């Protein structure tokens, strides 16, 4: 066997309605620490295993729970 026989060309993606539990299972199955999050085929961000483990309920949908608002400062000019 060759290395190419073990490498997948398809990376799984997460949707807003997926649960943290499902996302962690995908990461374990594919041996990944990060997965892209898509909304209507548009890239929303990269979800890490650490992000998912910080969600209080693994059965919760990940969409709003792993996306963070942009950082802004009141004193920015």
VENRA-V632065 format. One record per residue. N is the residue number from 1. SS is DSSP state (H for helix, E for strand, L for the rest). PHI is phi in whole degrees, -180 to 180 (NA if undefined). D_FIRST is the distance of its C-alpha to the first C-alpha in Angstrom with 2 decimals. Layout:
BEGIN
{{N SS PHI D_FIRST} {N SS PHI D_FIRST}}
END
This chain:
BEGIN
{{1 L NA 0.00} {2 L -111 3.77} {3 H -57 6.86} {4 H -60 8.32} {5 H -72 6.58} {6 L -103 8.63} {7 L -92 11.64} {8 L -90 14.47} {9 L -95 16.92} {10 L -105 19.72} {11 L -103 21.72} {12 L -68 24.08} {13 L -123 27.75} {14 E -104 30.79} {15 E -114 34.12} {16 L -56 37.54} {17 L -87 38.01} {18 L -70 34.82} {19 E -91 35.54} {20 H -63 34.49} {21 H -61 33.03} {22 H -64 30.79} {23 H -63 29.75} {24 H -65 28.89} {25 H -66 26.79} {26 H -62 24.82} {27 H -61 24.35} {28 H -68 23.13} {29 H -61 20.71} {30 H -97 19.19} {31 L 57 19.71} {32 L -120 22.30} {33 L -109 25.75} {34 E -142 27.29} {35 E -139 27.51} {36 E -74 29.70} {37 E -109 32.83} {38 E -114 34.10} {39 E -132 37.55} {40 L 51 38.17} {41 L 68 35.10} {42 E -102 36.57} {43 E -67 34.90} {44 E -105 36.95} {45 E 162 35.11} {46 E -109 32.23} {47 E -102 32.33} {48 E -100 31.22} {49 H -60 30.55} {50 H -61 33.75} {51 H -56 35.74} {52 H -67 34.75} {53 H -71 35.62} {54 L -87 39.06} {55 L -74 39.92} {56 L -60 42.45} {57 L -122 41.31} {58 L -65 37.63} {59 L -85 38.82} {60 L -76 40.48} {61 E -69 39.27} {62 L -87 37.77} {63 H -43 39.34} {64 H -83 42.50} {65 H -81 41.49} {66 H -107 38.85} {67 L -91 40.53} {68 L -108 43.06} {69 L -66 46.12} {70 L -63 46.36} {71 L -81 48.14} {72 L -139 51.60} {73 L -123 54.64} {74 L -67 58.28} {75 L -93 59.37} {76 L -69 56.96} {77 L -114 58.86}}
END
